[in-house]
Amino acid sequence: MNRTELAHVLRAAANVAGDGRILVIGSQAILATYPSDVLPEMVTL
């Protein structure tokens, strides 16, 4: 999953939940914090 895909999933989850406050926990949380060109390739596999 890349940052764009994560953003899409978060928007869809917020829409379904009817709440814009989504908490990302776990390994994918790092994708929302840094641009993908800064992260090691292994992180985004």
C-alpha positions in Angstrom: 0.0 0.0 0.0 1.3 3.4 -0.8 0.4 6.8 0.6 -2.2 7.5 -2.1 -3.9 4.2 -1.5 -3.9 4.7 2.3 -5.5 8.2 1.8 -8.2 6.6 -0.3 -8.9 3.9 2.3 -9.1 6.5 5.0 -11.5 8.7 3.1 -13.7 5.7 2.4 -13.6 4.6 6.1 -14.5 8.2 7.2 -17.4 8.2 4.8 -18.7 4.9 5.9 -18.3 5.7 9.6 -19.7 9.2 9.2 -16.8 10.5 11.1 -13.6 12.2 9.8 -11.6 11.2 12.8 -9.8 8.0 11.9 -6.9 6.6 13.9 -4.3 4.6 12.0 -2.4 2.1 14.2 0.3 -0.2 13.1 2.8 -0.4 10.3 0.7 1.6 7.8 0.6 4.6 10.2 4.1 5.6 9.0 2.8 6.1 5.5 0.7 9.0 6.6 3.6 10.7 8.3 6.3 10.8 5.6 6.4 11.2 1.8 7.0 7.9 0.1 10.3 9.1 -1.4 11.7 9.5 2.1 10.7 6.0 3.3 12.8 2.9 2.5 11.4 0.8 -0.2 10.9 -2.1 2.2 8.3 -0.1 4.1 6.0 0.4 1.1 6.2 -3.2 -0.3 
